[in-house]
């Protein structure tokens, strides 16, 4: 998914731990995963998203996802909290 310069909006949770908690609680509306993130880190959360029917969108790089989240470092994953 080309995020370009636009930023993600809504209540955003950045990082594997926060994303995992949000998915486990069923409060995530969408999850974003960097393609260059270690599958050992992201795999469990991606599998849980599939089980719960939460859409997963892949982003080209951790750097691009971090930038879209408004942070200056890369992010392996992020989630938007359901309103």
Order of alpha helices (4+ residues) and beta strands (2+ residues): beta-alpha-beta-alpha-beta-alpha-beta
